[in-house]
Amino acid sequence: MPNILPIRDLRDTIKISEMCHTTNEPIFITKNGYGDMVIMSIEHYQKNMFLLDINKQLKEAEEEYKKGDVLDAFEALEELRNKPSIS
């Protein structure tokens, strides 16, 4: 169940911090009964950003595959072997 708090509860910063870290869920802040902000721990935020990045990269790879923009593994290795090394 989502954590939903009114904006006036932000005064109790210790409670909010503890909620963020113990539940590992975002806290939704309302203002005048409507959604206004989302608060979460840095760890939870970083995990979400990492997963979003992975999903983005997978989607791009799937699109490249569908277009046929792929190399055979042996061809790719041969290209890497023939590439001049940087010294």
C-alpha positions as CSV (number, residue, x, y, z in Angstrom):
1,M,0.0,0.0,0.0
2,P,1.5,3.4,-0.9
3,N,2.6,5.8,1.8
4,I,0.6,9.0,1.4
5,L,1.1,12.0,3.7
6,P,-0.1,15.6,3.7
7,I,2.5,18.3,3.1
8,R,2.1,19.5,6.7
9,D,3.7,16.2,7.9
10,L,7.0,17.2,6.3
11,R,7.8,19.1,9.5
12,D,8.7,15.8,11.1
13,T,11.8,15.1,9.0
14,I,13.1,12.3,11.2
15,K,9.9,10.4,10.8
16,I,9.9,10.9,7.0
17,S,13.5,9.8,6.7
18,E,12.9,6.7,8.8
19,M,9.8,5.8,6.6
20,C,11.9,6.2,3.4
21,H,14.6,3.9,4.7
22,T,12.5,1.2,6.4
23,T,9.9,0.8,3.7
24,N,12.1,1.2,0.6
25,E,9.0,2.7,-1.0
26,P,8.4,6.2,-2.2
27,I,6.3,8.5,0.0
28,F,3.6,10.5,-1.9
29,I,3.1,14.0,-0.5
30,T,-0.3,15.7,-1.0
31,K,-1.1,19.4,-1.0
32,N,-4.8,20.3,-0.6
33,G,-5.7,16.7,-1.3
34,Y,-3.9,16.4,-4.6
35,G,-0.6,14.7,-5.4
36,D,2.3,17.2,-5.2
37,M,5.7,15.4,-4.6
38,V,7.4,12.1,-4.1
39,I,10.1,11.5,-1.6
40,M,12.4,8.4,-1.4
41,S,15.7,7.3,-0.1
42,I,18.8,7.9,-2.2
43,E,19.4,4.1,-2.3
44,H,15.9,3.5,-3.7
45,Y,16.3,6.3,-6.2
46,Q,19.6,5.0,-7.4
47,K,18.2,1.5,-7.8
48,N,15.3,2.8,-9.8
49,M,17.5,4.9,-12.0
50,F,19.8,1.9,-12.6
51,L,16.8,-0.2,-13.6
52,L,15.4,2.5,-15.9
53,D,18.8,2.7,-17.6
54,I,19.0,-1.0,-18.1
55,N,15.5,-1.1,-19.5
56,K,16.3,1.7,-21.9
57,Q,19.4,-0.1,-23.1
58,L,17.5,-3.3,-23.6
59,K,14.8,-1.5,-25.6
60,E,17.5,0.1,-27.8
61,A,19.1,-3.3,-28.4
62,E,15.8,-4.9,-29.3
63,E,15.1,-2.2,-31.8
64,E,18.5,-2.6,-33.4
65,Y,17.9,-6.4,-33.6
66,K,14.5,-5.9,-35.2
67,K,16.1,-3.6,-37.8
68,G,18.8,-6.2,-38.5
69,D,21.5,-3.9,-37.3
70,V,23.5,-6.7,-35.7
71,L,26.8,-8.4,-36.3
72,D,27.7,-12.0,-36.2
73,A,29.8,-12.7,-33.1
74,F,32.7,-14.0,-35.2
75,E,32.5,-10.9,-37.4
76,A,32.5,-8.6,-34.4
77,L,35.5,-10.3,-32.8
78,E,37.4,-10.2,-36.1
79,E,36.7,-6.4,-36.4
80,L,38.0,-5.9,-32.9
81,R,41.2,-7.9,-33.6
82,N,41.8,-5.9,-36.8
83,K,41.3,-2.6,-35.1
84,P,44.5,-0.7,-34.6
85,S,45.4,-0.5,-30.9
86,I,45.7,2.9,-29.2
87,S,49.1,3.5,-27.6
